[in-house]
Amino acid sequence: MQQSATHTSRPPYGILAVLMIGAFIAFLNNTLLNIALPSIMKDLAIEPSTAQWLSTGFMLVNGVLIPTSAFLIQKYSVRRLFLLAMTLFSTGTILAGFAEVFPVLLAGRMIQASGSAIMMPLLMNVMLVSFPIEKRGTAMGFFGLIMMGAPAIGPTLSGWIIENYDWRMLFHFITPIALIVLVAGFFLLRDVKERSAARIDLASVALSSLGFGGLLYGFSSAGSKGWDSFHVYGALIVGVIALVTFIYRQLHMERPMLNFKIYRYPMFALSSAISMVVTMAMFSGMLLLPIYVQTIRGISPLDAGLMLLPGAILMAVMSPINGKLFDKIGGRPLALTGLFITVVTSYYFSQLEMDTTYTHLIVLYSLRMFGMSMVMMPVSTNGLNQLPTRYYPHGTAMNNTLQQVSGAIGTALLVTIMSTHAKTRGTELAADAAKNMTSQPTAEAAAALKQQITMQATLDGINYAFFISTFIAGLAFVLAFFIKRATQAEDIISDQRSLNETIVKPQVSNQ
């Protein structure tokens, strides 16, 4: 009964607004950087394998810190955590904005990540305790509108800034907004949840850091270093061993840092599985399409950003609409429709040509984002709805952690598939070209032929990666048939513990 008490009063819209603006800035920061990477590489004289650590390092910090967010949310107030998160994020942004060498820029990014890792689980937890289940879809939909607004304007804004200013302006643009939000949070925020006397288990922190960090590092490095690199398989082995040990420890602790027993709730377990698979598929579009348009087609950063804009706007607009539909019809019809669209558009992306029109790319990407908008938020909200209130911090932390891990796996898998297939096709095309040669070509002709072969092989690699992504999305589509509308369940975890205690102490048993 106590669990529903939080819903009787009016939701704290002011607090939610401050939290959402903070999270929006964190999202915007990520989307701004993607288009800027070529300019950063040129200015700081670094290789792509080095530059990718601006993304990989960010994910690593998130992977390490997000599992601890369940403890932090239970232990500390919303106000204190938000101020800590925004202070870290603002500090990292200022540092990155004045970076003249890569290590300083990377340090700034990782400090930013430590702030955003706290921000997202905190916001989602406040959303869950502030709205009853029957209104939660609509609330999450408007949350999605705010969050999808960042990817909508990020690439275009980034492209415009890069073409007109130094890349550091990306961080200078964010800094004043972050500081305003920090000051607003200081004066406006109050707590909206009960705190518990949770204690941090340092062994669990160390194991989760090694486990999730090892997996993220291994999969993120596979694309550049190769699967046979000791750095890759060594990190994966350490990650798996640490993660298994971490899970075992959490299952046997009375107060776990991250409660894996929440997977006893079937709809939450199913939503986690679908979200992981969809995240992997989603990365194909986010990763492969920019490679295609900038490397093969030579489209400018601004035009590349503009190409992604309609799809991102459509996803943002559809988010509150899908939220209202979720409250009325549940998550299953939305997820099935959205995943069907995702499967079809992924297949059509596997048929790209050297001269595929700009309009065709915009329409196809927009349709794919339209499909994605029906999946992510409804599926995760349906899963979280089944959890008792006390497990919301664990559910949100688990979802955010797995999203980071599956994103890294998706990136590594698709980059590896693309590069391996491109290498194989390049060898085949070169052999065919040599077979059909009637005379020795000039140096210019040989260079032109080599360039043509490389471009065609890269295109074939991108198409093949999209083809594999089609099957990944298809797996999520099959899983979506098992979705059922969730309502808040009884606390079976605590009930089981109570049952065990009665078995141990027969004098208090009713049997």
C-alpha positions in Angstrom: 0.0 0.0 0.0 2.9 2.3 0.7 4.1 1.9 -2.8 1.1 3.6 -4.3 1.2 6.5 -2.0 3.7 8.3 -4.1 1.1 8.6 -6.8 -1.7 10.3 -4.9 -0.1 13.7 -5.0 0.5 15.9 -8.1 3.7 14.8 -10.0 6.7 17.2 -9.3 6.7 18.8 -12.8 9.2 21.5 -11.8 11.7 18.9 -10.6 11.2 16.7 -13.6 11.7 19.7 -15.9 15.1 20.5 -14.3 16.1 16.8 -14.5 15.0 16.5 -18.2 16.9 19.6 -19.3 20.0 18.2 -17.6 19.6 14.9 -19.4 18.8 16.6 -22.7 22.2 18.5 -22.5 24.0 15.2 -21.8 22.3 13.6 -24.8 23.0 16.6 -27.0 26.6 16.5 -26.1 26.9 13.0 -27.4 25.2 13.6 -30.7 27.3 16.8 -31.3 30.6 14.9 -31.1 29.9 12.2 -33.7 30.0 14.5 -36.8 33.0 16.4 -35.3 35.3 13.4 -35.1 37.0 13.9 -38.5 37.8 17.5 -37.6 39.2 16.5 -34.2 41.3 13.8 -35.8 42.8 16.3 -38.2 43.4 19.1 -35.7 44.9 16.9 -33.0 46.7 14.6 -35.5 45.3 11.4 -34.2 44.3 8.1 -35.9 40.6 6.8 -36.1 41.6 4.0 -33.6 42.6 6.7 -31.1 39.7 9.0 -31.8 37.2 6.2 -31.2 38.2 6.3 -27.5 36.2 9.6 -27.2 33.1 7.3 -27.6 34.6 4.1 -26.1 35.9 5.9 -23.0 32.5 7.5 -22.5 30.8 4.1 -22.7 33.4 2.5 -20.4 32.8 5.1 -17.7 29.0 4.7 -18.1 29.4 0.9 -17.9 31.4 1.2 -14.7 29.3 3.8 -12.9 25.7 3.0 -14.0 25.6 -0.3 -11.9 26.4 1.7 -8.8 23.5 4.1 -9.6 21.0 1.8 -7.9 22.9 2.2 -4.6 23.4 5.9 -5.1 19.6 6.5 -5.8 18.6 4.6 -2.7 21.2 6.2 -0.5 21.2 9.9 -1.5 18.6 12.6 -2.3 17.6 13.5 -5.8 18.9 17.0 -5.2 22.4 15.9 -4.1 22.8 13.4 -6.9 21.7 15.8 -9.6 24.0 18.6 -8.4 26.9 16.1 -8.3 26.0 14.8 -11.8 25.7 18.3 -13.3 28.9 19.5 -11.6 30.9 16.6 -13.0 29.3 17.1 -16.5 30.0 20.9 -16.5 33.6 20.4 -15.3 34.2 17.8 -18.1 32.6 20.1 -20.7 34.8 23.1 -19.7 38.0 20.9 -19.7 37.2 19.5 -23.2 36.4 22.9 -24.6 39.9 24.1 -23.8 41.8 20.9 -24.8 44.8 21.4 -27.0 46.0 17.8 -26.8 44.1 14.5 -27.0 44.6 13.2 -23.4 43.0 16.4 -22.0 40.0 16.1 -24.4 39.6 12.4 -23.4 39.8 13.3 -19.7 37.1 15.9 -20.2 34.9 13.4 -22.0 35.3 10.8 -19.2 34.5 13.3 -16.5 31.4 14.2 -18.6 30.5 10.5 -18.7 30.7 10.2 -14.9 28.0 12.9 -14.7 25.7 11.5 -17.4 26.0 8.0 -15.9 24.2 9.2 -12.8 21.8 11.5 -14.7 19.8 9.0 -16.7 19.0 6.3 -14.1 18.1 9.1 -11.6 15.7 10.7 -14.0 14.0 7.5 -15.0 13.6 6.5 -11.3 12.0 9.9 -10.5 9.6 9.4 -13.5 8.6 5.9 -12.3 7.8 7.0 -8.7 6.0 10.2 -9.8 3.4 8.7 -12.1 0.9 5.8 -11.7 1.1 2.9 -14.2 -2.0 4.0 -16.2 -0.3 7.4 -16.9 3.3 6.3 -17.2 3.3 5.6 -20.9 2.2 9.2 -21.6 4.9 10.6 -19.2 7.6 8.4 -20.7 6.5 9.6 -24.1 7.0 13.2 -23.3 10.4 12.2 -21.7 11.2 10.6 -25.1 10.2 13.8 -26.9 12.8 15.7 -24.9 15.4 13.0 -25.3 14.9 12.5 -29.0 15.1 16.2 -29.5 18.8 16.0 -28.9 19.5 13.5 -31.8 17.2 15.6 -33.9 19.2 18.8 -33.7 22.6 17.5 -32.7 24.0 16.3 -36.0 22.8 19.4 -38.0 23.9 21.8 -35.3 27.3 20.0 -35.1 27.7 20.1 -38.9 27.0 23.9 -38.9 29.4 24.6 -36.1 32.2 22.5 -37.6 31.8 24.3 -41.0 31.9 27.7 -39.4 33.9 27.5 -36.2 36.5 25.4 -34.4 35.3 22.0 -33.0 35.9 23.3 -29.4 32.9 25.6 -30.0 30.8 22.4 -29.5 31.8 22.3 -25.9 31.7 26.1 -25.4 28.1 26.0 -26.7 27.1 23.5 -24.0 29.0 25.0 -21.1 26.7 28.0 -20.3 23.5 25.9 -20.6 25.0 23.3 -18.2 25.9 25.9 -15.7 22.5 27.5 -15.8 20.9 24.1 -15.2 23.3 23.5 -12.3 22.3 26.8 -10.7 18.5 26.1 -11.3 18.9 22.7 -9.7 20.6 24.2 -6.7 17.6 26.5 -6.0 14.7 24.4 -7.3 15.3 20.8 -6.5 13.9 18.9 -3.5 13.6 15.2 -2.8 10.7 13.2 -4.1 11.5 9.8 -2.8 12.3 7.9 0.3 16.0 7.2 1.1 17.3 3.9 2.6 20.3 3.1 4.7 22.0 1.3 1.8 25.7 0.5 2.2 28.2 0.2 -0.6 29.9 -3.1 -1.1 33.4 -2.3 -2.4 34.0 -5.8 -3.7 30.8 -5.5 -5.7 31.9 -2.2 -7.2 35.3 -3.7 -8.1 33.8 -6.8 -9.7 31.1 -4.8 -11.7 33.8 -2.3 -12.9 36.0 -5.2 -14.1 33.0 -7.1 -15.5 31.1 -4.4 -17.4 34.3 -2.4 -18.1 36.1 -5.5 -19.5 33.2 -6.4 -21.8 32.8 -2.8 -23.0 36.6 -2.4 -23.6 36.9 -5.8 -25.4 33.9 -5.4 -27.7 34.7 -1.7 -28.4 38.3 -2.5 -29.3 37.5 -5.4 -31.5 36.7 -3.3 -34.5 40.1 -1.6 -34.6 42.4 -4.2 -33.0 40.8 -7.4 -34.3 39.4 -10.4 -32.4 42.8 -12.1 -32.3 44.4 -9.2 -30.3 45.3 -10.0 -26.7 43.8 -6.7 -25.6 40.5 -7.8 -27.0 40.2 -11.4 -25.9 42.1 -10.8 -22.6 39.6 -8.0 -21.7 36.6 -10.2 -22.6 37.9 -13.1 -20.5 38.5 -10.9 -17.5 35.1 -9.2 -18.1 33.2 -12.5 -18.2 35.0 -14.0 -15.1 34.4 -10.8 -13.1 30.8 -10.5 -14.3 29.9 -14.1 -13.4 31.5 -13.6 -9.9 29.7 -10.3 -9.5 26.3 -11.9 -10.4 26.9 -14.8 -8.0 27.8 -12.4 -5.2 24.7 -10.2 -5.8 22.4 -13.3 -5.8 23.7 -14.3 -2.4 23.8 -10.9 -0.7 21.0 -9.7 1.6 21.3 -6.2 0.2 22.8 -6.4 -3.3 24.3 -3.4 -5.1 22.5 -4.5 -8.3 19.6 -7.0 -7.7 19.6 -9.7 -10.4 16.6 -11.3 -8.8 14.4 -8.8 -10.6 14.8 -11.1 -13.7 12.3 -13.3 -11.9 9.7 -10.9 -13.2 9.1 -12.2 -16.7 8.0 -9.0 -18.5 11.0 -7.2 -17.2 13.3 -10.0 -18.3 11.7 -10.0 -21.8 11.9 -6.2 -22.1 15.6 -6.3 -21.3 16.3 -9.0 -23.9 14.3 -7.1 -26.6 16.0 -3.7 -25.7 19.4 -5.3 -26.0 18.7 -6.8 -29.4 17.1 -3.6 -30.7 20.0 -1.5 -29.4 22.4 -3.7 -31.4 20.3 -3.3 -34.5 19.9 0.5 -34.0 23.6 0.9 -34.0 23.8 -0.3 -37.6 22.0 2.8 -38.8 23.8 5.2 -36.5 27.3 3.7 -37.4 27.1 2.5 -41.0 25.1 5.2 -42.6 27.5 8.1 -41.7 30.4 5.9 -43.1 28.5 5.4 -46.3 27.5 9.0 -46.9 30.9 10.6 -45.9 33.4 7.9 -47.1 31.7 6.6 -50.2 29.5 9.5 -51.3 31.7 12.4 -50.0 28.7 14.2 -48.5 29.6 17.2 -46.3 29.2 17.0 -42.5 26.3 19.6 -42.6 24.5 17.7 -45.4 25.1 14.4 -43.5 23.5 16.0 -40.4 20.6 17.3 -42.4 20.0 13.8 -43.8 19.5 12.4 -40.3 17.3 15.4 -39.2 13.8 14.3 -40.5 14.2 10.8 -39.0 15.2 12.2 -35.6 12.4 14.8 -35.6 9.9 12.1 -36.6 11.1 9.9 -33.7 10.8 12.8 -31.3 7.3 13.8 -32.4 6.1 10.1 -32.3 7.4 9.6 -28.8 4.5 11.3 -26.8 2.0 9.8 -29.4 3.4 6.3 -28.8 3.3 7.0 -25.1 -0.5 7.7 -25.2 -1.0 4.6 -27.4 0.9 2.5 -24.9 -1.4 3.6 -22.1 -4.4 2.6 -24.3 -3.3 -0.6 -26.1 -0.2 -1.8 -24.4 3.3 -2.4 -25.7 2.9 -5.5 -27.8 1.0 -4.0 -30.9 3.4 -1.0 -30.9 6.5 -3.2 -30.6 5.4 -5.6 -33.3 4.5 -2.8 -35.8 7.7 -0.9 -35.0 10.0 -4.0 -35.3 8.3 -5.0 -38.6 9.2 -1.6 -40.0 12.7 -1.9 -38.6 13.3 -5.3 -40.2 12.0 -4.1 -43.6 14.0 -0.9 -43.7 17.1 -2.7 -42.5 16.8 -5.0 -45.4 16.4 -2.1 -47.9 19.5 -0.5 -46.4 21.4 -3.7 -47.3 20.7 -2.8 -51.0 22.6 0.5 -51.2 24.3 1.5 -54.4 27.0 3.9 -55.3 24.4 6.3 -56.7 21.5 5.8 -54.2 19.8 9.1 -54.1 19.9 11.5 -51.2 16.1 11.6 -51.0 15.9 7.8 -50.9 18.3 7.7 -47.9 16.3 10.4 -46.1 13.0 8.5 -46.6 14.4 5.1 -45.6 16.2 6.5 -42.5 13.1 8.4 -41.5 10.9 5.2 -41.8 13.5 3.3 -39.7 13.4 5.9 -37.0 9.6 5.8 -37.1 9.7 2.1 -36.4 12.3 2.4 -33.7 10.2 5.0 -31.9 7.5 2.4 -31.3 9.8 0.0 -29.7 12.4 1.3 -27.2 10.3 3.4 -24.7 7.1 1.2 -24.8 9.0 -2.0 -24.3 11.2 -0.8 -21.4 8.3 1.0 -19.7 6.2 -2.2 -19.9 9.0 -4.2 -18.3 9.6 -1.6 -15.5 5.8 -1.5 -14.8 5.9 -5.1 -13.5 8.5 -4.3 -10.8 7.5 -3.4 -7.3 8.5 0.2 -6.4 11.5 -0.7 -4.3 13.2 -2.3 -7.3 12.9 0.7 -9.7 16.5 1.8 -9.0 17.7 -1.7 -9.8 15.6 -1.9 -12.9 16.6 1.4 -14.3 20.3 0.8 -13.5 20.1 -2.7 -15.2 18.4 -1.3 -18.3 20.9 1.5 -18.7 23.9 -0.8 -18.1 22.7 -3.4 -20.6 22.1 -0.7 -23.2 25.7 0.4 -22.9 27.0 -3.2 -23.2 24.7 -4.1 -26.1 25.7 -0.9 -27.9 29.3 -1.8 -27.6 28.6 -5.4 -28.7 26.5 -4.1 -31.7 29.2 -1.6 -32.7 32.0 -4.2 -32.5 30.0 -6.9 -34.2 28.9 -4.7 -37.1 32.3 -3.0 -37.6 34.0 -6.4 -37.6 31.4 -7.8 -40.1 31.8 -4.8 -42.3 35.6 -4.7 -42.4 36.0 -8.5 -42.7 33.5 -8.7 -45.6 35.0 -5.6 -47.3 38.5 -7.2 -47.1 37.3 -10.4 -48.6 35.4 -8.6 -51.4 38.4 -6.4 -52.0 40.6 -9.4 -52.6 37.9 -11.0 -54.9 37.4 -7.8 -56.9 41.2 -7.3 -57.3 41.6 -10.9 -58.5 38.8 -10.4 -61.1 40.3 -7.1 -62.3 43.7 -8.7 -62.7 42.2 -11.6 -64.6 40.4 -9.3 -67.1 43.4 -7.1 -67.7 44.8 -7.3 -71.3 47.8 -4.9 -70.7 49.8 -3.3 -67.9 47.9 -0.2 -66.7 49.5 3.2 -66.1 50.2 4.3 -62.5 47.2 6.7 -62.7 44.9 4.0 -64.0 46.2 1.5 -61.4 45.5 4.0 -58.6 42.1 4.8 -60.0 41.3 1.1 -60.2 42.5 0.5 -56.6 40.3 3.4 -55.4 37.3 2.0 -57.2 37.8 -1.5 -55.8 38.2 -0.1 -52.3 35.0 1.9 -52.6 33.0 -1.0 -54.0 34.4 -3.4 -51.3 33.5 -0.9 -48.5 30.0 -0.6 -50.0 29.6 -4.4 -50.1 30.8 -4.6 -46.5 28.3 -1.9 -45.3 25.5 -3.7 -47.2 26.4 -7.1 -45.6 26.5 -5.5 -42.1 23.0 -4.1 -42.7 21.9 -7.5 -43.9 23.0 -9.1 -40.7 21.3 -6.3 -38.8 18.1 -7.3 -40.5 18.3 -10.7 -38.8 19.1 -9.1 -35.4 16.0 -6.9 -35.7 14.1 -10.1 -36.8 15.0 -11.8 -33.5 13.6 -8.9 -31.6 10.4 -9.1 -33.7 9.9 -12.7 -32.7 10.5 -12.0 -29.0 7.9 -9.2 -29.2 5.1 -11.8 -29.8 5.6 -12.8 -26.1 5.0 -9.3 -24.6 2.0 -9.1 -22.3 0.6 -6.0 -20.7 2.3 -5.7 -17.3 0.9 -4.5 -14.0 2.8 -4.0 -10.8 3.6 -7.4 -9.3 3.9 -8.6 -5.7 7.3 -8.5 -4.1 8.2 -12.1 -4.7 11.9 -11.6 -3.9 11.2 -10.4 -0.3 8.4 -12.9 0.0 10.8 -15.7 -0.8 13.2 -14.5 1.8 10.5 -14.4 4.4 9.5 -17.9 3.4 13.0 -19.1 3.9 13.1 -17.5 7.3 9.9 -19.4 8.4 11.4 -22.7 7.2 14.5 -22.0 9.3 12.4 -21.0 12.3 9.5 -23.6 12.6 8.3 -22.2 15.9 6.8 -19.2 14.1 5.4 -21.2 11.2 1.6 -21.4 10.7 1.9 -24.9 9.3 
